[in-house]
Amino acid sequence: MKRIRIAIIGCKNMGQKHLRCLQENFADEVKIAGILNSTLKSSAESSKKLGVPYFEKLTDINRRRVDAAIISTPAENHYEIAKALINRKIPLLIEKPLASTEEECYELRALAKEKQVPILVGHTENYNPAVIKLKEELSAPIRTISAYRSSNNPGIKQTHIISELMIHDIAILNSLNGADIKKLSVTKDDKCRWDEHAVVEMFLSDNSAVRFEALRADCLVERRMRIIDKDNHIYQIDFLDRRLIKDGEILCEGGNSLLAEQQDFISMVRDGTTPLSGIDEGVENVEICRYLESFSK
């Protein structure tokens, strides 16, 4: 079987995770066509360090040289890069969020439909074995859902904490329950910026109560969720261990969310299958994030 040639655009933190996962798990199916960073110097240095080819510029990435691409740059660059590659009819895995604004998302979706280019949006937690098992076990609707997610990544960022970090939990909520919001509040610690901390409290139209908190600082990394369903079953997820507990009993733990996401991407490119986390989901999650961010003051 001919290997799929994949380019990785933005081969830093998340891009290197994609690279390692592809090399370790899909070497027989995938060939790394090359990487591209923000500057030629950075691309060349990363290429030497990682032992893979590099592209000098975005225009070098075309259907003659690649079969698909992964975009793992900062969110503010997703739109321009994705637009260029969709116009070249290159299937994409775009890291979350799909783009920085709703308007950019709508344009990318329309263009992808026009060019018939498949898109997977990297909401990796939706590939988490604990989340997949939760969907099998849950008795809808949800009564309450709360989540806490922190990242040890201090420093100023352009992206709001809701779109940067809380979006993982929002994507899970949207895939489980939808997010038809009836009432909400968005707050933060007075000592923090909006790119560092946010607490979102919502009541949904089905009377589900939601509380999400996200923190990005010099702190211990914690990522957990607690859900009570209509039958009063209590579910707890430890995202780092990919562990799901129902009423005190461990239902699953372990697994590799990124591997499952990449397998879905490869199947989408090779076989034309519909991805679990497609462009419609990506658009909806940005819409929710931007709506919540509009209440941050």
N, C-alpha and C positions, 0 to 999 in steps of 0.2 A: 504494500500500500504506500502510495506517495505521501510523504510527510507534509503537513501543513506548515507553511512559512509564516511566522508571526513576528511582527515588529513590536517593540515595547517603547512607547514614547513617555519619557519621564522615568528614567531608571535610577531612582533614588530609593527612598524607604519602601514604599508599597510596590514600586516597579521591580525592585530587586527581590521582593517576596514572590512576585509573579514569576520572575525569571527562575529562581531556585525551585519553585514548585513545578514548573514546566520541565526543567532539566531532570529533576529527581523522579518524576512520576510519568512523564509523557515523552520520553526521549525517542521512543519508537514511532510516535505519531506526529511529533512537532519538531520543527527546525527553527531556531532563533535566527531570523533573517537579519536582525540588527537592532540596535538601540539608538535612541535620539534624546539628548538632553537639551537644555535651554541654550547652551553655547557649544561651539565646535570643540573647544578645549575640554569642557566637561564630558562631552560625548567620547572623545578620544581617551581621556583618562579612565572613565568608567569601562570602556571597551577593553583597555589593557588590563585593568584590575579584574574584570569578570570573565575575560577570555572569550568574548563574543564580538562579532562585527559591529560597526556603527554606521549610521547615516550622517552625512554632512548637513543636510537640511531637509525640511519637511517635504519639499517637492520631489525628493529622491524616493519617497515611499509611494509606490504605485503598484498596480496589479501585475506588472511584469516582474516585480521583485518580491511581492508579499501576497499572501492569501487572506490575511487578517491582521488586525493590530489591537494592542491594548493601550489605552490612554490613562496614565496614572500621574499626570501633572497636577499642580494646584488647580482648584475648581475654576478659578477665573480664566484659565486657558482652555478649558474643555470645548467651549463653543467654537472658537476659530479653528482649532485642530480637527474636531469632529466634522465640522462643515466641509473642510478641505478634503478629508478622507472619504466622507460619504459621497461627495461629488466624483470621486475616483472609484466608487462602488466597492469599497473595502469594508467587509464586516468588522464590527467593533465590539470590544468590551471597554466600556467607559466607567471608570471608578466613580463612585457616588461623590457629590451629587452630579446628576446628569449635566447641569450647567448652572450658572450663577443666578439667572433670572427665569421667570416663567416664559417670557417672550422668547428667550434663546431656546428654551426647551421645546416650545411649540414649533419654532422654525426647524429645529433639528428633526423633530418627529415628522413634520410634513415633508421635509427633504428626503428622509429615510424611506418614507412611503413612496414618494415619487420615483426614487432611484431603485427601490426594492432592495434596500440594504438592511440586513438584520442587525439588531443592536441588543446587546446584553448590558444592563446597568449593574455595577458591582455592589449590590446590597448583600454583602457576604453573609451577614447574620441570617438571612433567609435561607441559606444553604447549611446553616448550623444544624447538626443532627438533633440537638435538643429542641430547636424550634420546629423542625419537621415532625418530630414525635409529638410535640405539644399539639400541633394541628390535628393529629390523628386522635388524640385523647380528649381534647377540650369539648365540653358541652356548652355550646353558645346559647345566648350571648354572654359576654364577660360581665361580671359584676364590678370588679375592681382590677386595675392593673397598675403596678408601680415599677419604676426602673431607676437604677442609679448607674451611671457610667462615667468613669474618670480616665484621664489620659495624662501620663507623665511627659508633657510636651510643652514646657513653658515658653513664653515669648509672644510677641504681637503677631496676630494673623489677620488677614483681610476678611476671612470667612467667619460669619456669626457662629457661635458655639452650637446653635440648633442645627444648622446645615452641616457643620463640621463633624459633630460627634453624636448629638441626640438623634440625628436622622436615622441611625441604625434602629433605635427603638420605635421611632415613628413608622419606619418601613414595616416592622413586625406588626405593630398595631393595625396598620392599613391592610396588611395581608390577612390578618385574623378577623378583623371586626369592621374595617372601614373607619373613617374618622369624620363622621358627620357631627360637627361641634355645635353644641347648644350654648355652652357657657365656658369661659376660660379666663385664666390670669397668667401672666408671664412676668416673673420677677428674677432678681439676682442678688447676690451679696453686694452690699454697697462698696466693698473694697475691691471688687472685681470689675473688669470690662465685660462687654457682651460677647467678646471672642473667648472669654475664659469660663463663664459660669451662667447657667440659666436654670430656673425651675418653672416647669409648665404644669398647671393644674387645669383639667378639663372635665366637663360633664358632656357626654355624647347624647345624641337624640334617643338612643335606646337605654338611657339612664346609666350607662357604664361610667364609672369614676376613674380618672386617669391622673397619675402624678409621675412626671419624668424629671429627673435632675441630671445635669451633665456638668462636669468640671474638668478643666484643662489647666494643670499647674504642676509644680514640683511636689508630687504626691504619690501615694500608693495607688497602683492601678487596680480598680475594682469594676466589675461589670456584671450586674445581676438584675433579675426581674422576678416579680411575684404577681401571680394572677389568681383570682378566685372566680370560678365559673358559676353558671346558674344553679348547678347542683351542689354548690359549696365545696367543691374540690379545690384544694390549695396546691398550686404549681409553683415551683421555684426553679429558676434557671441560673446557673453559674456559667456565663458565656466563655470565660477563660478555660474552664475544664470541659465545656460543652456537655454539662450535666443537667439532666431534668429530673426533679424530684416531685412526685405526686403524693400528697398526704403522707409524707415521710418516707416513701419508698422510691428508691432510685430506679428510674425507667430506662435511662441511657446515660452514657458518659463517654468522652473521647471522640475520636473522629477528626476529620480535617475539612473545615468549611471551604477554604480556598481551593483545595483539590476538587471538591464537588462542584464549585462554581466553574472552575476551568474545564472540567469534564463536560459541563453543560454548554460552555462556550465552544469547545471543540465539536460537539455534536451539532450545535447550531450551524457552524461553518461547514462541516463536512456533509451532514445529512439533511440540513434544512429544518431541523426540529425547532419548535417554539421554546425559547428559554423560560425558565422559572421566573426570572426577574428581567422582564423586557422593557422596552422604551416607554410603554404606557404607564407601567408601575413607576419608572423613573420620573416621569412628568408629574404624576400624582403626588409623589413624595416631595418634590420640590415645591409644588403648589401648597402643600400643607405646611412645610417649613417656612416659606415666605409669608404665609398668612400668620403663623405664630410669631414670626419675627416682627411683623408690623405692630404687635402689641408690646414690644420691648421698648421701654422708655427709661 
